[in-house]
Structure formats: structure tokens, C-alpha cells
Amino acid sequence: MVNQITVEEAKAHLERGAAIFLDVREKEEIEFVSVKPFTWIPMAELAARKNELPNDKEIICICRSGSRSGGASEYLCANGFRAVNMRGGLLEWGRKIDPKVRPYVYYYAGNKIMIKEL
């Protein structure tokens, strides 16, 4: 079972300096919208790059809706990290914390990721 926190809890943890955001989205999504500061490791690279993450802070995994980040937090916990999933992802962050974080959908056109603002 994945440990989850709300966007309000995530904001409080970040403000106290007790955690970092790990964004596991793709480059095109990061370029469209992001919440700073964050560490960026795309989901497909997480296993190979997990050693870049701190062991002394909670890792709040984020993505667009909370699905990919749920898998990332589960993987990191299984590998000894203190990781949690931010429930609702950036869609929820934009609704409750910062309206400048614009909602979007993504889709593939061939092997290119396309972003459409909602």
C-alpha cells in the first residue's frame, strides 16, 4: 500500500524543509508546468538514478494526477527511501494550492508527447 499525503500536507512538509518534491513526469510535461523547487527524474529512469535522491528527507513523489507518482513512491519505499505519493498530483495542487499550475492532459502522437491545457 502506497503512503499518501494531501497537497496541503505536502506544502507544509516542503515549507518546513522536511521533504523534497520528486517529479517523475516526462520532459514535455515539465516544460508545460511545474512546481518549484523539485528534483526531476522521469519514471523510466528512476531505477537507474535512485542514488541521486537524499536519504535524510522525505521524498514526495509527484506527477500530473498521482498515478505514476504512486508507483514511484512504492518503488522507492521498497528500496529503503522515505517516500510518499501526493494524492491528486499537480491537478489537485492547482485546484487547492496554486491556480497558476494549469491543468492539462497529455497524449502520444507517434512517439512524441503532446500537451493540451484543459
C-alpha positions in Angstrom: 0.0 0.0 0.0 1.4 3.4 -1.0 1.7 6.1 1.7 -0.2 9.1 0.5 -0.4 12.7 1.7 -2.6 15.6 0.7 -1.4 18.6 -1.2 -1.8 20.7 1.9 0.4 18.3 3.9 2.9 18.3 1.1 3.1 22.1 1.1 3.6 22.1 4.9 6.4 19.5 4.7 8.2 21.4 1.9 7.9 24.7 3.8 9.5 23.1 6.9 12.4 21.8 4.8 11.5 18.3 5.8 10.9 17.0 2.2 11.7 17.4 -1.4 9.4 17.0 -4.5 10.4 14.3 -6.9 8.7 14.9 -10.2 8.5 11.7 -12.3 6.8 13.2 -15.4 8.2 13.5 -18.9 10.2 16.4 -20.2 7.3 17.9 -22.2 5.1 17.9 -19.1 7.8 19.6 -17.0 8.2 22.3 -19.7 4.5 22.9 -19.7 4.1 23.4 -15.9 6.0 22.5 -12.7 6.1 23.3 -9.0 9.4 24.5 -7.9 11.7 23.5 -6.3 11.7 19.9 -7.5 14.1 17.1 -8.4 13.3 15.7 -11.8 13.8 12.0 -12.6 11.4 10.6 -15.2 9.7 7.4 -14.1 11.6 5.3 -16.8 14.9 6.4 -15.3 14.1 6.1 -11.6 15.7 2.7 -11.0 18.9 3.7 -12.6 19.0 7.1 -10.9 17.6 6.5 -7.4 21.0 7.0 -5.8 20.7 10.7 -6.7 18.0 11.1 -4.1 18.6 12.1 -0.4 18.3 9.5 2.4 17.8 12.2 5.0 14.5 13.8 3.8 11.1 12.6 2.9 10.6 12.3 -0.8 7.2 13.5 -2.0 6.6 11.9 -5.4 4.5 14.0 -7.8 3.1 13.6 -11.3 0.0 15.0 -13.1 -2.7 13.1 -11.3 -0.9 10.9 -8.7 -0.9 7.6 -10.6 2.8 7.4 -11.8 4.0 9.0 -8.6 2.2 6.3 -6.7 4.3 3.7 -8.4 7.4 5.7 -7.9 6.8 6.1 -4.1 6.1 2.4 -3.8 9.3 1.6 -5.6 11.3 4.0 -3.5 9.9 2.7 -0.2 10.8 -0.9 -1.3 14.3 0.4 -1.8 14.8 2.0 1.6 13.7 5.6 1.0 11.1 7.5 3.0 8.7 8.3 0.1 5.1 9.2 -0.2 2.7 9.9 -3.0 1.0 13.3 -3.3 -2.7 12.4 -3.8 -4.3 14.0 -6.8 -1.0 15.2 -8.2 -0.5 18.6 -9.9 -4.1 18.7 -10.9 -5.0 18.8 -7.1 -2.2 21.2 -6.4 -3.5 23.6 -9.0 -7.1 23.4 -7.6 -6.2 23.8 -3.9 -2.7 25.4 -3.6 -1.6 27.4 -6.7 -4.0 28.2 -9.5 -1.1 29.1 -11.8 -0.4 25.3 -12.0 -2.5 24.8 -15.1 -4.4 21.5 -15.6 -3.6 19.5 -18.7 -3.9 16.2 -20.5 -1.1 14.5 -22.5 -1.3 12.1 -25.3 1.1 10.5 -27.8 1.3 11.5 -31.4 3.6 8.8 -32.7 6.4 8.7 -30.2 6.1 12.4 -29.3 4.2 13.6 -26.2 1.6 16.3 -26.8 0.2 18.5 -24.1 -3.2 20.1 -24.1 -4.3 22.6 -21.5 -7.7 22.0 -20.0 
